[in-house]
């Protein structure tokens, strides 16, 4: 398993996704940018603990220092990947991404139908056009992924996206949405509100998507259990063990959803000291490994596999 650092370069964004954990209060946004000058001397610490740096946000492409930071990571022998909403993926930007040596670009898109996508995210026509440009410019060493957030309102869009990805040799990730129960206007998107027939529709579509992959079949089962308010068992989660999150203020967290567990600040402490925190390794890490806090909102739940 690759050791991964998810680096939030900024929590500014140029979209307003209705279910976003910033927009619905599941996480706080303090509107910051990471600056190259602050991390230039820190980046060499990464190679001891990580194999891949995944740049995210907010919208990572809004940070003008992205390519300086990414190039330094690349020079350290690290793989570099990008999570983006696709709005800024014009021809020039794609050329910069390829020239910088990114190995993976993950584009968020909820539907090929503009009206359905725009109801949840916005800018569907532009993102799809940019995605097709990315496919045309694709370097042989570049993997393109689609991150599709599934809500109650776009269940029917899973299989069309699956077939689109197959046709264009794209990786397709299916992420179940978690809705903040305090935000009433978006409750109709909640997967926990699915009727039995809708649950069956989603399960059947996800099993087609999973194919013969045991991991993805297990993932499908875990998703359906969570939707039914059941707790999946015998799970293992790499977040907080081999994968960590670097936030915009320099804080290191085990995952995006556990901001209550801050391991330290990279601008104040060496990375080794932060990750090898004895109290964390003894008390909190074993619980996280067992996915004791697993939920539909886990950004990385697609990596949760059965032991």
TASULQUI-V386221 format. One record per residue. N is the residue number from 1. RES is the residue in one small letter. PSI is psi in degrees with one decimal (NA if undefined). D_LAST is the distance of its C-alpha to the last C-alpha in Angstrom with 2 decimals. Layout:
n=N res=RES psi=PSI d_last=D_LAST
n=N res=RES psi=PSI d_last=D_LAST
This chain:
n=1 res=x psi=128.1 d_last=13.73
n=2 res=x psi=141.0 d_last=17.14
n=3 res=x psi=123.7 d_last=18.09
n=4 res=x psi=141.1 d_last=19.75
n=5 res=x psi=118.9 d_last=22.51
n=6 res=x psi=113.1 d_last=23.51
n=7 res=x psi=111.2 d_last=27.22
n=8 res=x psi=99.5 d_last=29.20
n=9 res=x psi=-25.0 d_last=32.60
n=10 res=x psi=153.4 d_last=34.38
n=11 res=x psi=15.1 d_last=33.92
n=12 res=x psi=149.4 d_last=37.10
n=13 res=x psi=151.9 d_last=36.59
n=14 res=x psi=13.7 d_last=38.99
n=15 res=x psi=166.5 d_last=37.38
n=16 res=x psi=62.4 d_last=37.05
n=17 res=x psi=132.8 d_last=34.03
n=18 res=x psi=-29.8 d_last=34.47
n=19 res=x psi=1.0 d_last=30.88
n=20 res=x psi=136.2 d_last=30.43
n=21 res=x psi=-19.3 d_last=28.99
n=22 res=x psi=-48.3 d_last=32.01
n=23 res=x psi=-24.6 d_last=34.51
n=24 res=x psi=9.6 d_last=33.27
n=25 res=x psi=9.8 d_last=32.95
n=26 res=x psi=-17.9 d_last=29.19
n=27 res=x psi=150.7 d_last=29.79
n=28 res=x psi=141.6 d_last=33.06
n=29 res=x psi=127.3 d_last=34.81
n=30 res=x psi=11.8 d_last=37.35
n=31 res=x psi=75.7 d_last=38.53
n=32 res=x psi=163.5 d_last=38.14
n=33 res=x psi=141.0 d_last=37.91
n=34 res=x psi=136.6 d_last=36.45
n=35 res=x psi=138.7 d_last=39.34
n=36 res=x psi=-40.7 d_last=39.31
n=37 res=x psi=-29.3 d_last=41.72
n=38 res=x psi=-26.2 d_last=39.33
n=39 res=x psi=-4.3 d_last=36.38
n=40 res=x psi=-42.7 d_last=38.28
n=41 res=x psi=-9.3 d_last=38.13
n=42 res=x psi=-30.2 d_last=34.59
n=43 res=x psi=-38.4 d_last=32.85
n=44 res=x psi=-16.8 d_last=33.09
n=45 res=x psi=-22.1 d_last=30.67
n=46 res=x psi=-37.7 d_last=27.80
n=47 res=x psi=-23.3 d_last=27.43
n=48 res=x psi=-27.3 d_last=26.27
n=49 res=x psi=-15.3 d_last=23.19
n=50 res=x psi=153.6 d_last=22.51
n=51 res=x psi=-24.9 d_last=22.63
n=52 res=x psi=137.2 d_last=23.29
n=53 res=x psi=125.2 d_last=25.36
n=54 res=x psi=112.9 d_last=25.05
n=55 res=x psi=129.8 d_last=28.29
n=56 res=x psi=-170.6 d_last=28.34
n=57 res=x psi=-147.0 d_last=30.54
n=58 res=x psi=-147.4 d_last=32.43
n=59 res=x psi=108.7 d_last=33.70
n=60 res=x psi=-31.1 d_last=33.30
n=61 res=x psi=-9.6 d_last=36.26
n=62 res=x psi=-14.5 d_last=38.58
n=63 res=x psi=113.2 d_last=38.28
n=64 res=x psi=-16.7 d_last=40.99
n=65 res=x psi=0.1 d_last=39.45
n=66 res=x psi=-50.8 d_last=36.27
n=67 res=x psi=-29.5 d_last=37.54
n=68 res=x psi=-47.1 d_last=38.87
n=69 res=x psi=-46.4 d_last=35.60
n=70 res=x psi=-40.1 d_last=33.58
n=71 res=x psi=-39.0 d_last=36.05
n=72 res=x psi=-41.1 d_last=35.69
n=73 res=x psi=-41.3 d_last=31.89
n=74 res=x psi=-40.4 d_last=32.44
n=75 res=x psi=-21.8 d_last=34.95
n=76 res=x psi=0.4 d_last=32.38
n=77 res=x psi=13.4 d_last=30.35
n=78 res=x psi=142.9 d_last=27.73
n=79 res=x psi=145.7 d_last=26.57
n=80 res=x psi=133.2 d_last=27.91
n=81 res=x psi=160.6 d_last=26.84
n=82 res=x psi=130.3 d_last=28.53
n=83 res=x psi=126.0 d_last=27.66
n=84 res=x psi=154.1 d_last=30.92
n=85 res=x psi=-5.3 d_last=32.54
n=86 res=x psi=-6.2 d_last=34.76
n=87 res=x psi=-35.8 d_last=38.10
n=88 res=x psi=9.6 d_last=39.34
n=89 res=x psi=62.0 d_last=38.17
n=90 res=x psi=179.1 d_last=41.69
n=91 res=x psi=-43.4 d_last=42.83
n=92 res=x psi=-43.3 d_last=43.72
n=93 res=x psi=-40.1 d_last=40.47
n=94 res=x psi=-39.6 d_last=38.46
n=95 res=x psi=-40.8 d_last=40.61
n=96 res=x psi=-41.4 d_last=39.83
n=97 res=x psi=-44.8 d_last=36.07
n=98 res=x psi=-44.6 d_last=36.38
n=99 res=x psi=-30.7 d_last=38.83
n=100 res=x psi=-19.2 d_last=36.63
n=101 res=x psi=23.0 d_last=33.85
n=102 res=x psi=138.3 d_last=31.09
n=103 res=x psi=-22.7 d_last=28.36
n=104 res=x psi=135.3 d_last=26.92
n=105 res=x psi=121.5 d_last=28.71
n=106 res=x psi=121.2 d_last=26.90
n=107 res=x psi=129.3 d_last=29.45
n=108 res=x psi=124.5 d_last=29.06
n=109 res=x psi=126.2 d_last=30.77
n=110 res=x psi=-17.8 d_last=30.34
n=111 res=x psi=149.4 d_last=32.78
n=112 res=x psi=-14.2 d_last=35.21
n=113 res=x psi=116.2 d_last=37.71
n=114 res=x psi=-42.4 d_last=39.49
n=115 res=x psi=-43.6 d_last=40.45
n=116 res=x psi=-45.3 d_last=36.95
n=117 res=x psi=-43.5 d_last=35.44
n=118 res=x psi=-27.1 d_last=38.33
n=119 res=x psi=-31.8 d_last=37.97
n=120 res=x psi=-37.9 d_last=34.55
n=121 res=x psi=-43.1 d_last=34.93
n=122 res=x psi=161.3 d_last=38.37
n=123 res=x psi=32.3 d_last=39.78
n=124 res=x psi=-43.0 d_last=38.16
n=125 res=x psi=-42.5 d_last=41.01
n=126 res=x psi=-45.5 d_last=41.06
n=127 res=x psi=-42.3 d_last=37.31
n=128 res=x psi=-40.1 d_last=37.29
n=129 res=x psi=-43.6 d_last=40.38
n=130 res=x psi=-37.8 d_last=38.83
n=131 res=x psi=-42.8 d_last=35.65
n=132 res=x psi=-34.7 d_last=37.88
n=133 res=x psi=-40.1 d_last=39.72
n=134 res=x psi=-40.5 d_last=36.50
n=135 res=x psi=-40.8 d_last=35.73
n=136 res=x psi=-37.2 d_last=39.29
n=137 res=x psi=-1.8 d_last=39.11
n=138 res=x psi=130.6 d_last=35.61
n=139 res=x psi=147.6 d_last=35.46
n=140 res=x psi=-27.7 d_last=33.75
n=141 res=x psi=3.0 d_last=31.21
n=142 res=x psi=124.2 d_last=30.45
n=143 res=x psi=132.7 d_last=27.46
n=144 res=x psi=129.9 d_last=28.27
n=145 res=x psi=150.3 d_last=25.78
n=146 res=x psi=125.6 d_last=26.63
n=147 res=x psi=108.2 d_last=24.91
n=148 res=x psi=114.2 d_last=25.86
n=149 res=x psi=124.7 d_last=25.63
n=150 res=x psi=125.8 d_last=25.72
n=151 res=x psi=179.1 d_last=27.96
n=152 res=x psi=-20.8 d_last=29.83
n=153 res=x psi=-5.8 d_last=32.70
n=154 res=x psi=28.4 d_last=31.26
n=155 res=x psi=-40.6 d_last=29.08
n=156 res=x psi=-8.0 d_last=31.48
n=157 res=x psi=-4.0 d_last=30.99
n=158 res=x psi=-50.3 d_last=27.41
n=159 res=x psi=-41.0 d_last=28.47
n=160 res=x psi=-38.8 d_last=31.59
n=161 res=x psi=-39.0 d_last=29.58
n=162 res=x psi=-47.0 d_last=27.09
n=163 res=x psi=-35.4 d_last=30.12
n=164 res=x psi=-43.3 d_last=31.80
n=165 res=x psi=-40.3 d_last=28.87
n=166 res=x psi=-45.6 d_last=28.76
n=167 res=x psi=-34.3 d_last=32.53
n=168 res=x psi=11.2 d_last=32.51
n=169 res=x psi=50.3 d_last=29.50
n=170 res=x psi=150.4 d_last=27.62
n=171 res=x psi=136.9 d_last=23.93
n=172 res=x psi=115.2 d_last=23.43
n=173 res=x psi=134.8 d_last=21.03
n=174 res=x psi=116.9 d_last=21.17
n=175 res=x psi=116.5 d_last=20.97
n=176 res=x psi=141.2 d_last=21.63
n=177 res=x psi=147.9 d_last=24.38
n=178 res=x psi=124.5 d_last=24.54
n=179 res=x psi=134.0 d_last=28.14
n=180 res=x psi=116.0 d_last=29.85
n=181 res=x psi=-13.5 d_last=31.22
n=182 res=x psi=-11.7 d_last=34.35
n=183 res=x psi=92.6 d_last=35.47
n=184 res=x psi=-38.4 d_last=37.13
n=185 res=x psi=-21.1 d_last=38.39
n=186 res=x psi=9.9 d_last=34.92
n=187 res=x psi=-26.4 d_last=33.48
n=188 res=x psi=-11.4 d_last=34.21
n=189 res=x psi=-14.1 d_last=31.43
n=190 res=x psi=132.1 d_last=28.72
n=191 res=x psi=-24.8 d_last=26.08
n=192 res=x psi=-13.9 d_last=26.08
n=193 res=x psi=1.3 d_last=29.65
n=194 res=x psi=138.8 d_last=28.84
n=195 res=x psi=171.4 d_last=30.71
n=196 res=x psi=-39.5 d_last=29.15
n=197 res=x psi=-36.2 d_last=30.66
n=198 res=x psi=-38.1 d_last=29.29
n=199 res=x psi=-43.0 d_last=25.77
n=200 res=x psi=-42.0 d_last=26.21
n=201 res=x psi=-45.3 d_last=27.65
n=202 res=x psi=-44.8 d_last=24.76
n=203 res=x psi=-42.1 d_last=22.09
n=204 res=x psi=-42.3 d_last=24.16
n=205 res=x psi=-41.6 d_last=24.70
n=206 res=x psi=-32.1 d_last=21.08
n=207 res=x psi=-34.0 d_last=20.22
n=208 res=x psi=-45.1 d_last=23.09
n=209 res=x psi=-41.8 d_last=21.74
n=210 res=x psi=-32.1 d_last=18.22
n=211 res=x psi=-132.4 d_last=19.94
n=212 res=x psi=6.8 d_last=18.03
n=213 res=x psi=115.5 d_last=15.02
n=214 res=x psi=-39.6 d_last=11.89
n=215 res=x psi=-43.0 d_last=10.29
n=216 res=x psi=-31.3 d_last=13.56
n=217 res=x psi=-43.2 d_last=13.85
n=218 res=x psi=-39.0 d_last=10.66
n=219 res=x psi=-43.9 d_last=12.25
n=220 res=x psi=-43.9 d_last=15.49
n=221 res=x psi=-42.9 d_last=14.35
n=222 res=x psi=-40.5 d_last=13.17
n=223 res=x psi=-46.7 d_last=16.56
n=224 res=x psi=-34.3 d_last=18.52
n=225 res=x psi=-42.2 d_last=17.15
n=226 res=x psi=-38.1 d_last=18.18
n=227 res=x psi=-34.9 d_last=21.48
n=228 res=x psi=10.3 d_last=22.10
n=229 res=x psi=28.4 d_last=21.55
n=230 res=x psi=151.4 d_last=18.59
n=231 res=x psi=117.5 d_last=15.66
n=232 res=x psi=148.0 d_last=12.22
n=233 res=x psi=165.9 d_last=9.84
n=234 res=x psi=43.8 d_last=6.27
n=235 res=x psi=155.7 d_last=6.06
n=236 res=x psi=135.1 d_last=6.06
n=237 res=x psi=129.6 d_last=9.58
n=238 res=x psi=-11.3 d_last=11.50
n=239 res=x psi=126.3 d_last=14.77
n=240 res=x psi=-0.6 d_last=16.62
n=241 res=x psi=-62.5 d_last=14.91
n=242 res=x psi=-13.7 d_last=15.56
n=243 res=x psi=138.1 d_last=17.18
n=244 res=x psi=169.2 d_last=20.21
n=245 res=x psi=129.6 d_last=23.16
n=246 res=x psi=116.5 d_last=26.80
n=247 res=x psi=172.3 d_last=29.13
n=248 res=x psi=-23.3 d_last=32.77
n=249 res=x psi=5.8 d_last=34.19
n=250 res=x psi=-5.3 d_last=32.25
n=251 res=x psi=145.3 d_last=29.72
n=252 res=x psi=126.5 d_last=26.13
n=253 res=x psi=155.9 d_last=23.45
n=254 res=x psi=-30.7 d_last=19.66
n=255 res=x psi=174.7 d_last=19.71
n=256 res=x psi=-31.4 d_last=22.40
n=257 res=x psi=-5.8 d_last=21.94
n=258 res=x psi=61.2 d_last=22.05
n=259 res=x psi=-6.3 d_last=25.62
n=260 res=x psi=-10.9 d_last=26.05
n=261 res=x psi=92.7 d_last=24.24
n=262 res=x psi=122.4 d_last=26.49
n=263 res=x psi=-18.2 d_last=25.78
n=264 res=x psi=-177.7 d_last=29.24
n=265 res=x psi=124.2 d_last=31.55
n=266 res=x psi=-22.6 d_last=31.65
n=267 res=x psi=-7.4 d_last=35.40
n=268 res=x psi=-22.8 d_last=35.97
n=269 res=x psi=153.3 d_last=33.48
n=270 res=x psi=146.0 d_last=32.00
n=271 res=x psi=-41.3 d_last=28.47
n=272 res=x psi=-42.6 d_last=27.35
n=273 res=x psi=-37.5 d_last=28.70
n=274 res=x psi=-50.1 d_last=26.92
n=275 res=x psi=-30.5 d_last=23.39
n=276 res=x psi=29.3 d_last=23.78
n=277 res=x psi=114.0 d_last=24.96
n=278 res=x psi=-42.8 d_last=24.43
n=279 res=x psi=-42.2 d_last=24.57
n=280 res=x psi=-47.3 d_last=21.94
n=281 res=x psi=-33.0 d_last=19.53
n=282 res=x psi=-37.9 d_last=20.12
n=283 res=x psi=-50.9 d_last=20.32
n=284 res=x psi=-42.9 d_last=18.84
n=285 res=x psi=-44.4 d_last=16.10
n=286 res=x psi=-34.9 d_last=13.74
n=287 res=x psi=-41.2 d_last=14.27
n=288 res=x psi=-37.9 d_last=13.68
n=289 res=x psi=-33.1 d_last=10.33
n=290 res=x psi=6.1 d_last=9.26
n=291 res=x psi=41.9 d_last=11.11
n=292 res=x psi=-20.3 d_last=13.80
n=293 res=x psi=17.8 d_last=16.32
n=294 res=x psi=139.7 d_last=14.77
n=295 res=x psi=169.9 d_last=17.73
n=296 res=x psi=-26.0 d_last=19.34
n=297 res=x psi=-1.3 d_last=21.02
n=298 res=x psi=113.7 d_last=18.15
n=299 res=x psi=-30.9 d_last=19.72
n=300 res=x psi=25.2 d_last=16.53
n=301 res=x psi=-17.5 d_last=14.32
n=302 res=x psi=-15.2 d_last=14.33
n=303 res=x psi=-1.3 d_last=11.99
n=304 res=x psi=117.9 d_last=9.31
n=305 res=x psi=155.0 d_last=6.37
n=306 res=x psi=146.4 d_last=3.78
n=307 res=x psi=NA d_last=0.00
